């Protein structure tokens, strides 16, 4: 399985989107500061993920979720969580 995931930075309230074949390991790497692009944005919360059977599908979905429409989809999909965390705008 391949996973497309969205992390929410508790520091700046912004999303980070990626894909992996080991979701738990990858989230742990982000929170341990071993991923340069998110090291200064910790702590990070796993806000959303999707599972795909094929890597190509996960990559395609990741690219979509990084677009303006994709980010809006995520915000609408996890609206209650964002309100609870006080980061919904």
VENBEL-V750766 format. One line per field, one symbol per residue. psi: psi as a letter, one per 40 degrees, with the letter a starting at -180 (. if undefined). burial: + if it has 9 or more other C-alpha atoms within 8 Angstrom, else -. A space follows every 10 residues. Layout:
psi: ???
burial: ???
This chain:
psi: iihhihihhe deeiihhaii egdddddddd eeeehdeede eiiihhdiii hididddddd ddddeeiddd dddddddfdd ddddefeh.
burial: -+++++++++ -----++-++ --+--++-++ +-+----++- ++-+-++++- ++--+-+++- ++-+++---+ +-+++--++- -++------
